[in-house]
Amino acid sequence: MLRAAGIGRGDEVVVPAFGRADVAGAVLAAGALPVFADIDPHSYCLDAEAVAAVTGPRTAAIIAVHRFGRSAPMRQLRGLGGRRGLLVLEERDAVAERADVAARRRAADHLDQRLRGVGTPERGREHTYTQYVVRVPGNGRPDRDAFARALRAKGFACSVPVKTPLHRTAEYWRPVRLIETERAADDTLALPLVPAGERRGPHRLVAACNALGGLLQSA
């Protein structure tokens, strides 16, 4: 797509550092340079103002990635692209949709109302919850990782969405600070969306998370 649009050596393409390497890799494969912009802390997608701040005379395109069932701000990004003559592309996050949207929303609502001690996802009518991502508060140590280990020990299959943002990896290293990206990489955790109608599954998950969250809050 990038090469077909005439984008290549000497061009820059704005992409998120919070996410998969294949988007930035596609930019490199086209001969262009990936430039990382910060994310919105609620949607985990590119922040339109942050994108505007890193665009310059060599910028040729923006690639937005929709994350966890939330959409990137495409209206603002397309507006920016239109004003500056940039190609604006979008990609869906590669997460298998194992249940229908209504079922995921019901399960997410159950967790939203009952979880304590962790930050639940910002709600929105468009949220499809392909992943249910919470924020685990830190106290100067990797609390998120300890929280995840404790949940796995109880049999819950939680996962860290992004262990290291791309601008902090050897292949894509950039001497920039992306504050929201780095915070999200440090404290986000994807919890299993246990169907609300499943016998005791959601209650066990909530009880385990709330016990651990209470310990974090009191530390």
N, C-alpha and C positions, 0 to 999 in steps of 0.2 A: 504493500500500500504506500509506504513512504517513498520507495524508489519510483513507483509509478507516478507519484505526484511531483517527481523531480527533486526530491529532498535527498541530500547526500553530503559529501565532503564539504566542510566549511559551514554547514548548517547546525543549528542547535534545536533540540526538541525538548520541551518541558514535560517532565513525567514525575510521578510520585516516588519517593524513596521508601514509603511504607507499603510494602507489598512484594509481589513476585519480581524476580529478576528478568523474566522473559520480555517484559515491555521495554525496559532499558536495553536489553540485549538486542531487540529488534532495531532499536535506534542505532546501536553500534554496527549491526550487520548492514545497515544501509549506508554506513560511512559517516553518519552524523554523530553529534555529541549529545548525550543525555544531560539535561540540566534539571536538578531536583528542586521542587518547590514544596513548601510545607502543606500540611493537611488541616482541615477543620477538625477540632477535637471531638466533635459529636458524630459526624458522618464518617470520619476516617478517609474521606476523599479529598482530592485537591481543593485547597482554599483559593477562591478566585482572586482575592487581593494578593495573596502570596505569589500566585502565578504572574499577575501583572508586574509584581516587583522584580521578578527575575527575567522578564522578557527584555530583549535588546535588539540591536540591529541585525544580529545573526540568527535570531529566533525565527524558525520556519513553521513550527507546528507545536501543538499541545496534544498530549494523549491522556485522557482522563480514564480512571478505572473506578467502576462502581464496587463498593466494598460491603460485605456482610448483609446485603439486602437493602442498603441505602444507596441513593443515586448521587453522583457528582453534580455540581451546580452547572448543568449544561447550558442553561439560558445565559448565565453570566459569562461562561467561558466562550460560548459562540459569539456573544456580543463583543468580548475582547478580541477574539479572532477576526471578526468583521472589521473592527476599527483599525487593527494593525496588519491586516492581510495575512493571517495565519491559518493554516489548516488545523481543524479541530477534530480529533478522533476520539472514540470512546470504546472501552472494553468492559465486558462483564467479568466479575470475579469468577474464577474457575472453582465453583463449589457445586457439587451435585445436589439437586433439589429432591430430597428423599421423601418429602411430604408436601401436601398442597399448602398454599399460602395461608388459608384460613386456619388450618390445624397448627401451623407454626405460630401464627399470631395468638391463638388461644393459649398455647403453651408459654409463649413469651409474656402474655398478660398475667398468667399465674405467677411467674417468677417476679415480674415487676412489682406485684402487690405484696410479695412476701419476703423478698431478699433484704437483708440488713447488713451493713458493714462493708458492702461493695457498691460501686457505682454502676447502676443499671443503664442499659442503652437509652438514649433519648428517643422518645416515642414519636411516631409520625404516621400519617395515613398511608404513606408510600412505602413504609418499611416492610420488607418481606421476610426478614429474619433468616436468611440463608445460613447465618451463624448468629448465636446469641453471645455478644461480647460485652463483658463487664470490665470495670477498672478496679484493680485491687490496690488500695492505698499503701504507700510505702512509708517506712520509718527509718530511712537511711540504710536499708539493707534490702536484699532481693525478696521481699515479702511475697510477691506474685509467684515466684518459683516454688517457695515453700508451701504456699497455698495450693498450688497445682499438684505438688507431690502428695500432700495430705488427702486431696480429693481422689487422686488415682489410687491411693492406698485403700480407700473406701469403695473402690470399684467404679468410679465415675470417669468417663473418657473425656477429660477436658484437654485443651491444647492451647499453646501459645501461638497466636496468629502470625506474628512477625518477631523473630528472635533478635535480628540485627537489621536496622534500616540500611538500605543499599549504600548510602553515602558514608557509612562506617565499615563497609566491607573492603577487602583488598582490591577487588576487581573494579569497583566503582567509587573508590575513595574520593571525597571532596572536602576541602577545608571550610565547611560551612556549618552553621548551627541551624538546625530545623527543630525548634523547641517542641512543638506539638507532636511531630513525628517521633522524636526521641522519647518523649514521655509515654506515648502510646506503646512503643516497643518495650518499654520498661514495665508497664503495669496492666496491659490488656490480657484477658484470658477468655477463651471461647468455652462456654459451658454447654453440655448436651441439652438439647431441647426435648426433654422427656414429655411425651404427650400427656396433657392434663388429665385425661381419662384413664391413664394407666395406673393400675393399683399401686399405691404407695410410692411409686418412683419419684414423682415431683416432690412429695413431702420429705423423702429421704434426702434428696439433693438440697432442698431449702434448709433443712435442719443442719446438714453438714456445713454448708456455706455460712449460715448464720453463726454457728459455733466458732468457726475459724475467723469470720469477720469481727466478731466480738472480741476475740483475742487481739486482733490487729488494732482495733480502736482503743483498747486499754493499754497497749504497749507504750 
